[in-house]
């Protein structure tokens, strides 16, 4: 009997924790907070890697070592579309 009551209280407390956590994440996203790891490569580094691979003919493994990332990280970055820059309105 007592264990059943404790289990009910624990379940209720867990639901409160989940609710508060969810509300906190939503509020943080509204403030512009980004979750997850920081990107390993910036846009300039990705563009530099593209130039080295396409124009200079360097192997991907060599470029990845130069940038200090794994080959698969560089492949993922190269597969992603380049960021679009907003054109100024006339």
VENCOR-V395905 format. One record per backbone hydrogen bond with DSSP energy under -1.0 kcal/mol. CO is the residue of the C=O (numbers start at 1). NH is the residue of the N-H. Records with the same first field share a line. If there is no record, write none. Layout:
# VENCOR-V395905
CO = NH + NH
This chain:
# VENCOR-V395905
1 = 5
2 = 6
3 = 7
4 = 8
5 = 9
6 = 10
7 = 11
8 = 12
9 = 13
10 = 14
11 = 15
12 = 16
13 = 17
14 = 18
15 = 19
16 = 20
17 = 21
18 = 22
19 = 23
20 = 24
21 = 25
22 = 26
23 = 27
24 = 28
25 = 29
26 = 30
27 = 31
28 = 33
29 = 32
42 = 46
43 = 47
44 = 48
45 = 49
46 = 50
47 = 51
48 = 52
49 = 53
50 = 54
51 = 55 + 56
52 = 58
59 = 63
60 = 64
61 = 65
62 = 66
63 = 67
64 = 68 + 69
70 = 74
71 = 75
72 = 76
73 = 77
74 = 78
75 = 79
76 = 80
